[in-house]
Amino acid sequence: MRLLLDSHVFLWLNLEPEKCSKRVLHLCQQPETTLLLSMVSVWEMQIKHQLGKLPLDVPLRQLVEANQATYGLQLLTIQSKHIFTLEALPDHHRDPFDRLLIAQAQSESLLLATADRNIQLYPVETIW
């Protein structure tokens, strides 16, 4: 299974795992699950950190690289097909980062781990 982590899920897994659902924690711990983090999430977290809205004890680069080394986390690049998929998305959610995550999950047939109820309004497979 390939599981795309929403930004908050990535952060909770690393900093506050008690905030994650048992289903998500279980899936993330399975060796057959491939964990993916979109570059859009990395971008969003870096912006929020620089604005002082996301305090981190370690640099974001270090957090991501540690997950890559320890859990085999893969970074999902942003491709033109992801951007073009945005055109077909209904306007349930205005957050551009979340909309691109949805488009990536749709384009790549990924399961999206998120607690965001607005994302769950879209035709994308989510888990929480």
PyMOL commands that set and color helices and strands:
alter all, ss='L'
color gray80, all
select helices_A, chain A and resi 7-15+17-19+22-29+39-50+60-71+80-88+96-108+119-121
alter helices_A, ss='H'
color red, helices_A
select strands_A, chain A and resi 2-5+34-38+74-76+111-113+126-127
alter strands_A, ss='S'
color yellow, strands_A
deselect
rebuild
show_as cartoon
